[in-house]
């Protein structure tokens, strides 16, 4: 494999990893907002996940 192919492969892998991390962070924020937000029940508000958010 040429060094240029290796560099392109590494760049694509880094880009895919960055996109995965970005969407995982966004997904966790959305899930936490739904679970601990204005429509949550009292037991959900007092859960360990919502306490850690503060």
N, CA, C and O atoms as a Tripos MOL2 file, in Angstrom:
@<TRIPOS>MOLECULE
protein
  216   215    54     0     0
PROTEIN
NO_CHARGES

@<TRIPOS>ATOM
      1 N           0.8410   -1.1810    0.0000 N.3       1 UNK1
      2 CA          0.0000    0.0000    0.0000 C.3       1 UNK1
      3 C           0.8860    1.2440    0.0000 C.2       1 UNK1
      4 O           1.8330    1.3490    0.7800 O.2       1 UNK1
      5 N           0.5700    2.1620   -0.8680 N.am      2 UNK2
      6 CA          1.3620    3.3840   -0.9480 C.3       2 UNK2
      7 C           1.1270    4.2480    0.2820 C.2       2 UNK2
      8 O           0.1080    4.1260    0.9620 O.2       2 UNK2
      9 N           2.0800    5.1130    0.5500 N.am      3 UNK3
     10 CA          1.9470    5.9930    1.7180 C.3       3 UNK3
     11 C           0.7930    6.9770    1.5440 C.2       3 UNK3
     12 O           0.1780    7.3810    2.5310 O.2       3 UNK3
     13 N           0.4880    7.3700    0.3050 N.am      4 UNK4
     14 CA         -0.6410    8.2730    0.0810 C.3       4 UNK4
     15 C          -1.9630    7.5720    0.3930 C.2       4 UNK4
     16 O          -2.8850    8.1890    0.9270 O.2       4 UNK4
     17 N          -2.0550    6.2870    0.0600 N.am      5 UNK5
     18 CA         -3.2590    5.5230    0.3840 C.3       5 UNK5
     19 C          -3.4050    5.3750    1.8960 C.2       5 UNK5
     20 O          -4.5090    5.4510    2.4360 O.2       5 UNK5
     21 N          -2.2980    5.1660    2.5560 N.am      6 UNK6
     22 CA         -2.3120    5.0280    4.0060 C.3       6 UNK6
     23 C          -2.7570    6.3370    4.6680 C.2       6 UNK6
     24 O          -3.5130    6.3180    5.6390 O.2       6 UNK6
     25 N          -2.2890    7.4640    4.1440 N.am      7 UNK7
     26 CA         -2.6700    8.7630    4.6840 C.3       7 UNK7
     27 C          -4.1580    9.0380    4.4730 C.2       7 UNK7
     28 O          -4.8310    9.5570    5.3640 O.2       7 UNK7
     29 N          -4.6650    8.6920    3.2970 N.am      8 UNK8
     30 CA         -6.0920    8.8880    3.0080 C.3       8 UNK8
     31 C          -6.9310    7.9830    3.8990 C.2       8 UNK8
     32 O          -7.9560    8.4100    4.4290 O.2       8 UNK8
     33 N          -6.5090    6.7510    4.0640 N.am      9 UNK9
     34 CA         -7.2310    5.8200    4.9320 C.3       9 UNK9
     35 C          -7.2570    6.3250    6.3750 C.2       9 UNK9
     36 O          -8.2920    6.2450    7.0370 O.2       9 UNK9
     37 N          -6.1520    6.8340    6.8580 N.am     10 UNK10
     38 CA         -6.0870    7.3770    8.2160 C.3      10 UNK10
     39 C          -6.9710    8.6130    8.3530 C.2      10 UNK10
     40 O          -7.6250    8.7910    9.3800 O.2      10 UNK10
     41 N          -7.0000    9.4690    7.3300 N.am     11 UNK11
     42 CA         -7.8330   10.6730    7.3720 C.3      11 UNK11
     43 C          -9.3120   10.3020    7.3750 C.2      11 UNK11
     44 O         -10.0940   10.8970    8.1170 O.2      11 UNK11
     45 N          -9.7020    9.3400    6.5690 N.am     12 UNK12
     46 CA        -11.1080    8.9050    6.5340 C.3      12 UNK12
     47 C         -11.4940    8.2570    7.8580 C.2      12 UNK12
     48 O         -12.5970    8.4870    8.3550 O.2      12 UNK12
     49 N         -10.6190    7.4620    8.4300 N.am     13 UNK13
     50 CA        -10.8990    6.8310    9.7210 C.3      13 UNK13
     51 C         -11.0440    7.8830   10.8190 C.2      13 UNK13
     52 O         -11.9270    7.7720   11.6700 O.2      13 UNK13
     53 N         -10.1900    8.8950   10.8070 N.am     14 UNK14
     54 CA        -10.2750    9.9670   11.8050 C.3      14 UNK14
     55 C         -11.5740   10.7640   11.6320 C.2      14 UNK14
     56 O         -12.2130   11.1360   12.6160 O.2      14 UNK14
     57 N         -11.9540   11.0180   10.3940 N.am     15 UNK15
     58 CA        -13.2010   11.7310   10.1250 C.3      15 UNK15
     59 C         -14.4070   10.9280   10.6120 C.2      15 UNK15
     60 O         -15.3070   11.4860   11.2390 O.2      15 UNK15
     61 N         -14.4310    9.6440   10.3340 N.am     16 UNK16
     62 CA        -15.5330    8.7850   10.7890 C.3      16 UNK16
     63 C         -15.5960    8.7320   12.3170 C.2      16 UNK16
     64 O         -16.6810    8.7770   12.8960 O.2      16 UNK16
     65 N         -14.4540    8.6400   12.9570 N.am     17 UNK17
     66 CA        -14.4190    8.6150   14.4210 C.3      17 UNK17
     67 C         -14.9220    9.9400   14.9900 C.2      17 UNK17
     68 O         -15.6530    9.9480   15.9800 O.2      17 UNK17
     69 N         -14.5410   11.0490   14.3810 N.am     18 UNK18
     70 CA        -15.0090   12.3610   14.8380 C.3      18 UNK18
     71 C         -16.5090   12.5190   14.6950 C.2      18 UNK18
     72 O         -17.1670   13.0530   15.5880 O.2      18 UNK18
     73 N         -17.0560   12.0590   13.5780 N.am     19 UNK19
     74 CA        -18.5040   12.1230   13.3650 C.3      19 UNK19
     75 C         -19.2230   11.2540   14.3810 C.2      19 UNK19
     76 O         -20.2530   11.6550   14.9220 O.2      19 UNK19
     77 N         -18.6960   10.0750   14.6440 N.am     20 UNK20
     78 CA        -19.3090    9.1820   15.6240 C.3      20 UNK20
     79 C         -19.3280    9.8110   17.0120 C.2      20 UNK20
     80 O         -20.3430    9.7400   17.7060 O.2      20 UNK20
     81 N         -18.2400   10.4170   17.4210 N.am     21 UNK21
     82 CA        -18.1720   11.0680   18.7330 C.3      21 UNK21
     83 C         -19.1420   12.2440   18.7920 C.2      21 UNK21
     84 O         -19.8250   12.4240   19.8000 O.2      21 UNK21
     85 N         -19.2120   13.0370   17.7430 N.am     22 UNK22
     86 CA        -20.1060   14.1900   17.7080 C.3      22 UNK22
     87 C         -21.5570   13.7540   17.8540 C.2      22 UNK22
     88 O         -22.2830   14.3090   18.6780 O.2      22 UNK22
     89 N         -21.9910   12.7720   17.0730 N.am     23 UNK23
     90 CA        -23.3820   12.3500   17.1330 C.3      23 UNK23
     91 C         -23.7010   11.6180   18.4280 C.2      23 UNK23
     92 O         -24.8400   11.6700   18.8930 O.2      23 UNK23
     93 N         -22.7360   10.9450   19.0150 N.am     24 UNK24
     94 CA        -22.9630   10.2960   20.3030 C.3      24 UNK24
     95 C         -23.1900   11.3480   21.3790 C.2      24 UNK24
     96 O         -24.0870   11.1880   22.2070 O.2      24 UNK24
     97 N         -22.3970   12.4250   21.3890 N.am     25 UNK25
     98 CA        -22.5830   13.5040   22.3560 C.3      25 UNK25
     99 C         -23.9400   14.1730   22.1830 C.2      25 UNK25
    100 O         -24.6210   14.4660   23.1660 O.2      25 UNK25
    101 N         -24.3340   14.4140   20.9370 N.am     26 UNK26
    102 CA        -25.6280   15.0350   20.6680 C.3      26 UNK26
    103 C         -26.7550   14.1120   21.1190 C.2      26 UNK26
    104 O         -27.7210   14.5630   21.7340 O.2      26 UNK26
    105 N         -26.6320   12.8300   20.8160 N.am     27 UNK27
    106 CA        -27.6640   11.8720   21.1970 C.3      27 UNK27
    107 C         -27.8040   11.7950   22.7110 C.2      27 UNK27
    108 O         -28.9200   11.7600   23.2290 O.2      27 UNK27
    109 N         -26.6850   11.7670   23.4250 N.am     28 UNK28
    110 CA        -26.7550   11.7110   24.8840 C.3      28 UNK28
    111 C         -27.4080   12.9530   25.4560 C.2      28 UNK28
    112 O         -28.1650   12.8590   26.4230 O.2      28 UNK28
    113 N         -27.1360   14.1080   24.8860 N.am     29 UNK29
    114 CA        -27.7490   15.3490   25.3520 C.3      29 UNK29
    115 C         -29.2550   15.3400   25.1230 C.2      29 UNK29
    116 O         -30.0200   15.7670   25.9890 O.2      29 UNK29
    117 N         -29.6800   14.8580   23.9700 N.am     30 UNK30
    118 CA        -31.1160   14.8020   23.6590 C.3      30 UNK30
    119 C         -31.8150   13.8150   24.5810 C.2      30 UNK30
    120 O         -32.8810   14.1220   25.1140 O.2      30 UNK30
    121 N         -31.2410   12.6520   24.7750 N.am     31 UNK31
    122 CA        -31.8420   11.6500   25.6620 C.3      31 UNK31
    123 C         -31.9170   12.1770   27.0870 C.2      31 UNK31
    124 O         -32.9280   11.9950   27.7650 O.2      31 UNK31
    125 N         -30.8610   12.8250   27.5420 N.am     32 UNK32
    126 CA        -30.8640   13.3840   28.8940 C.3      32 UNK32
    127 C         -31.9220   14.4830   29.0250 C.2      32 UNK32
    128 O         -32.5710   14.5930   30.0650 O.2      32 UNK32
    129 N         -32.0990   15.2940   27.9810 N.am     33 UNK33
    130 CA        -33.1090   16.3500   28.0280 C.3      33 UNK33
    131 C         -34.5060   15.7470   28.1300 C.2      33 UNK33
    132 O         -35.3340   16.2330   28.9010 O.2      33 UNK33
    133 N         -34.7790   14.6840   27.3570 N.am     34 UNK34
    134 CA        -36.0890   14.0480   27.4250 C.3      34 UNK34
    135 C         -36.3130   13.3770   28.7760 C.2      34 UNK34
    136 O         -37.4110   13.4420   29.3280 O.2      34 UNK34
    137 N         -35.2780   12.7340   29.3090 N.am     35 UNK35
    138 CA        -35.4300   12.0210   30.5750 C.3      35 UNK35
    139 C         -35.4910   12.9490   31.7780 C.2      35 UNK35
    140 O         -36.1700   12.6390   32.7570 O.2      35 UNK35
    141 N         -34.7990   14.0770   31.7250 N.am     36 UNK36
    142 CA        -34.6840   14.9600   32.8870 C.3      36 UNK36
    143 C         -35.3150   16.3290   32.6370 C.2      36 UNK36
    144 O         -35.2360   17.2090   33.4940 O.2      36 UNK36
    145 N         -35.9330   16.5140   31.4860 N.am     37 UNK37
    146 CA        -36.4660   17.8140   31.1120 C.3      37 UNK37
    147 C         -37.8310   18.1160   31.7030 C.2      37 UNK37
    148 O         -38.2410   17.5180   32.6980 O.2      37 UNK37
    149 N         -38.5180   19.0420   31.0820 N.am     38 UNK38
    150 CA        -39.7810   19.5310   31.6290 C.3      38 UNK38
    151 C         -40.9100   18.5020   31.6230 C.2      38 UNK38
    152 O         -41.8890   18.6760   32.3490 O.2      38 UNK38
    153 N         -40.8080   17.4640   30.8460 N.am     39 UNK39
    154 CA        -41.8770   16.4720   30.7680 C.3      39 UNK39
    155 C         -41.5760   15.2130   31.5890 C.2      39 UNK39
    156 O         -42.3130   14.2310   31.5010 O.2      39 UNK39
    157 N         -40.5220   15.2330   32.3720 N.am     40 UNK40
    158 CA        -40.1410   14.0460   33.1420 C.3      40 UNK40
    159 C         -40.9980   13.9120   34.3960 C.2      40 UNK40
    160 O         -41.5640   14.8800   34.9030 O.2      40 UNK40
    161 N         -41.0690   12.6910   34.8680 N.am     41 UNK41
    162 CA        -41.8020   12.4330   36.1080 C.3      41 UNK41
    163 C         -40.8970   12.7290   37.2950 C.2      41 UNK41
    164 O         -39.6960   12.9480   37.1330 O.2      41 UNK41
    165 N         -41.4740   12.7340   38.4730 N.am     42 UNK42
    166 CA        -40.7000   13.0240   39.6770 C.3      42 UNK42
    167 C         -39.6140   11.9730   39.9050 C.2      42 UNK42
    168 O         -38.4940   12.3080   40.2900 O.2      42 UNK42
    169 N         -39.9410   10.7220   39.6690 N.am     43 UNK43
    170 CA        -38.9380    9.6650   39.8790 C.3      43 UNK43
    171 C         -37.7910    9.7820   38.8690 C.2      43 UNK43
    172 O         -36.6420    9.4940   39.2020 O.2      43 UNK43
    173 N         -38.0980   10.2020   37.6450 N.am     44 UNK44
    174 CA        -37.0280   10.3990   36.6640 C.3      44 UNK44
    175 C         -36.1440   11.5760   37.0620 C.2      44 UNK44
    176 O         -34.9250   11.5160   36.9030 O.2      44 UNK44
    177 N         -36.7480   12.6430   37.5780 N.am     45 UNK45
    178 CA        -35.9620   13.8020   38.0150 C.3      45 UNK45
    179 C         -35.0070   13.4440   39.1480 C.2      45 UNK45
    180 O         -33.9330   14.0320   39.2660 O.2      45 UNK45
    181 N         -35.3920   12.4910   39.9730 N.am     46 UNK46
    182 CA        -34.5720   12.1220   41.1200 C.3      46 UNK46
    183 C         -33.6500   10.9450   40.8180 C.2      46 UNK46
    184 O         -32.9790   10.4370   41.7160 O.2      46 UNK46
    185 N         -33.6120   10.5150   39.5720 N.am     47 UNK47
    186 CA        -32.7550    9.3840   39.2190 C.3      47 UNK47
    187 C         -31.2840    9.7980   39.2450 C.2      47 UNK47
    188 O         -30.9610   10.9860   39.2600 O.2      47 UNK47
    189 N         -30.4180    8.8200   39.2510 N.am     48 UNK48
    190 CA        -28.9760    9.0610   39.3130 C.3      48 UNK48
    191 C         -28.4840    9.7870   38.0600 C.2      48 UNK48
    192 O         -27.5710   10.6080   38.1470 O.2      48 UNK48
    193 N         -29.0660    9.5030   36.9180 N.am     49 UNK49
    194 CA        -28.6500   10.1460   35.6620 C.3      49 UNK49
    195 C         -28.9250   11.6390   35.7190 C.2      49 UNK49
    196 O         -28.0830   12.4370   35.3100 O.2      49 UNK49
    197 N         -30.0930   12.0290   36.2220 N.am     50 UNK50
    198 CA        -30.4420   13.4480   36.2900 C.3      50 UNK50
    199 C         -29.6520   14.1710   37.3670 C.2      50 UNK50
    200 O         -29.3450   15.3540   37.2170 O.2      50 UNK50
    201 N         -29.3210   13.4900   38.4370 N.am     51 UNK51
    202 CA        -28.5130   14.1080   39.4870 C.3      51 UNK51
    203 C         -27.1040   14.3920   38.9900 C.2      51 UNK51
    204 O         -26.5130   15.4090   39.3530 O.2      51 UNK51
    205 N         -26.5600   13.5050   38.1650 N.am     52 UNK52
    206 CA        -25.2180   13.6830   37.6220 C.3      52 UNK52
    207 C         -25.1510   14.8310   36.6380 C.2      52 UNK52
    208 O         -24.0820   15.4060   36.4350 O.2      52 UNK52
    209 N         -26.2740   15.1790   36.0180 N.am     53 UNK53
    210 CA        -26.3020   16.2420   35.0260 C.3      53 UNK53
    211 C         -25.9760   17.5800   35.6470 C.2      53 UNK53
    212 O         -25.3120   18.3980   35.0110 O.2      53 UNK53
    213 N         -26.4130   17.8330   36.8530 N.am     54 UNK54
    214 CA        -26.1910   19.1090   37.5070 C.3      54 UNK54
    215 C         -24.7630   19.2440   37.8330 C.2      54 UNK54
    216 O         -24.3510   20.2580   38.3960 O.2      54 UNK54
@<TRIPOS>BOND
     1     1     2 1
     2     2     3 1
     3     3     4 2
     4     3     5 am
     5     5     6 1
     6     6     7 1
     7     7     8 2
     8     7     9 am
     9     9    10 1
    10    10    11 1
    11    11    12 2
    12    11    13 am
    13    13    14 1
    14    14    15 1
    15    15    16 2
    16    15    17 am
    17    17    18 1
    18    18    19 1
    19    19    20 2
    20    19    21 am
    21    21    22 1
    22    22    23 1
    23    23    24 2
    24    23    25 am
    25    25    26 1
    26    26    27 1
    27    27    28 2
    28    27    29 am
    29    29    30 1
    30    30    31 1
    31    31    32 2
    32    31    33 am
    33    33    34 1
    34    34    35 1
    35    35    36 2
    36    35    37 am
    37    37    38 1
    38    38    39 1
    39    39    40 2
    40    39    41 am
    41    41    42 1
    42    42    43 1
    43    43    44 2
    44    43    45 am
    45    45    46 1
    46    46    47 1
    47    47    48 2
    48    47    49 am
    49    49    50 1
    50    50    51 1
    51    51    52 2
    52    51    53 am
    53    53    54 1
    54    54    55 1
    55    55    56 2
    56    55    57 am
    57    57    58 1
    58    58    59 1
    59    59    60 2
    60    59    61 am
    61    61    62 1
    62    62    63 1
    63    63    64 2
    64    63    65 am
    65    65    66 1
    66    66    67 1
    67    67    68 2
    68    67    69 am
    69    69    70 1
    70    70    71 1
    71    71    72 2
    72    71    73 am
    73    73    74 1
    74    74    75 1
    75    75    76 2
    76    75    77 am
    77    77    78 1
    78    78    79 1
    79    79    80 2
    80    79    81 am
    81    81    82 1
    82    82    83 1
    83    83    84 2
    84    83    85 am
    85    85    86 1
    86    86    87 1
    87    87    88 2
    88    87    89 am
    89    89    90 1
    90    90    91 1
    91    91    92 2
    92    91    93 am
    93    93    94 1
    94    94    95 1
    95    95    96 2
    96    95    97 am
    97    97    98 1
    98    98    99 1
    99    99   100 2
   100    99   101 am
   101   101   102 1
   102   102   103 1
   103   103   104 2
   104   103   105 am
   105   105   106 1
   106   106   107 1
   107   107   108 2
   108   107   109 am
   109   109   110 1
   110   110   111 1
   111   111   112 2
   112   111   113 am
   113   113   114 1
   114   114   115 1
   115   115   116 2
   116   115   117 am
   117   117   118 1
   118   118   119 1
   119   119   120 2
   120   119   121 am
   121   121   122 1
   122   122   123 1
   123   123   124 2
   124   123   125 am
   125   125   126 1
   126   126   127 1
   127   127   128 2
   128   127   129 am
   129   129   130 1
   130   130   131 1
   131   131   132 2
   132   131   133 am
   133   133   134 1
   134   134   135 1
   135   135   136 2
   136   135   137 am
   137   137   138 1
   138   138   139 1
   139   139   140 2
   140   139   141 am
   141   141   142 1
   142   142   143 1
   143   143   144 2
   144   143   145 am
   145   145   146 1
   146   146   147 1
   147   147   148 2
   148   147   149 am
   149   149   150 1
   150   150   151 1
   151   151   152 2
   152   151   153 am
   153   153   154 1
   154   154   155 1
   155   155   156 2
   156   155   157 am
   157   157   158 1
   158   158   159 1
   159   159   160 2
   160   159   161 am
   161   161   162 1
   162   162   163 1
   163   163   164 2
   164   163   165 am
   165   165   166 1
   166   166   167 1
   167   167   168 2
   168   167   169 am
   169   169   170 1
   170   170   171 1
   171   171   172 2
   172   171   173 am
   173   173   174 1
   174   174   175 1
   175   175   176 2
   176   175   177 am
   177   177   178 1
   178   178   179 1
   179   179   180 2
   180   179   181 am
   181   181   182 1
   182   182   183 1
   183   183   184 2
   184   183   185 am
   185   185   186 1
   186   186   187 1
   187   187   188 2
   188   187   189 am
   189   189   190 1
   190   190   191 1
   191   191   192 2
   192   191   193 am
   193   193   194 1
   194   194   195 1
   195   195   196 2
   196   195   197 am
   197   197   198 1
   198   198   199 1
   199   199   200 2
   200   199   201 am
   201   201   202 1
   202   202   203 1
   203   203   204 2
   204   203   205 am
   205   205   206 1
   206   206   207 1
   207   207   208 2
   208   207   209 am
   209   209   210 1
   210   210   211 1
   211   211   212 2
   212   211   213 am
   213   213   214 1
   214   214   215 1
   215   215   216 2
@<TRIPOS>SUBSTRUCTURE
     1 UNK1         2 RESIDUE 1 A UNK
     2 UNK2         6 RESIDUE 1 A UNK
     3 UNK3        10 RESIDUE 1 A UNK
     4 UNK4        14 RESIDUE 1 A UNK
     5 UNK5        18 RESIDUE 1 A UNK
     6 UNK6        22 RESIDUE 1 A UNK
     7 UNK7        26 RESIDUE 1 A UNK
     8 UNK8        30 RESIDUE 1 A UNK
     9 UNK9        34 RESIDUE 1 A UNK
    10 UNK10       38 RESIDUE 1 A UNK
    11 UNK11       42 RESIDUE 1 A UNK
    12 UNK12       46 RESIDUE 1 A UNK
    13 UNK13       50 RESIDUE 1 A UNK
    14 UNK14       54 RESIDUE 1 A UNK
    15 UNK15       58 RESIDUE 1 A UNK
    16 UNK16       62 RESIDUE 1 A UNK
    17 UNK17       66 RESIDUE 1 A UNK
    18 UNK18       70 RESIDUE 1 A UNK
    19 UNK19       74 RESIDUE 1 A UNK
    20 UNK20       78 RESIDUE 1 A UNK
    21 UNK21       82 RESIDUE 1 A UNK
    22 UNK22       86 RESIDUE 1 A UNK
    23 UNK23       90 RESIDUE 1 A UNK
    24 UNK24       94 RESIDUE 1 A UNK
    25 UNK25       98 RESIDUE 1 A UNK
    26 UNK26      102 RESIDUE 1 A UNK
    27 UNK27      106 RESIDUE 1 A UNK
    28 UNK28      110 RESIDUE 1 A UNK
    29 UNK29      114 RESIDUE 1 A UNK
    30 UNK30      118 RESIDUE 1 A UNK
    31 UNK31      122 RESIDUE 1 A UNK
    32 UNK32      126 RESIDUE 1 A UNK
    33 UNK33      130 RESIDUE 1 A UNK
    34 UNK34      134 RESIDUE 1 A UNK
    35 UNK35      138 RESIDUE 1 A UNK
    36 UNK36      142 RESIDUE 1 A UNK
    37 UNK37      146 RESIDUE 1 A UNK
    38 UNK38      150 RESIDUE 1 A UNK
    39 UNK39      154 RESIDUE 1 A UNK
    40 UNK40      158 RESIDUE 1 A UNK
    41 UNK41      162 RESIDUE 1 A UNK
    42 UNK42      166 RESIDUE 1 A UNK
    43 UNK43      170 RESIDUE 1 A UNK
    44 UNK44      174 RESIDUE 1 A UNK
    45 UNK45      178 RESIDUE 1 A UNK
    46 UNK46      182 RESIDUE 1 A UNK
    47 UNK47      186 RESIDUE 1 A UNK
    48 UNK48      190 RESIDUE 1 A UNK
    49 UNK49      194 RESIDUE 1 A UNK
    50 UNK50      198 RESIDUE 1 A UNK
    51 UNK51      202 RESIDUE 1 A UNK
    52 UNK52      206 RESIDUE 1 A UNK
    53 UNK53      210 RESIDUE 1 A UNK
    54 UNK54      214 RESIDUE 1 A UNK
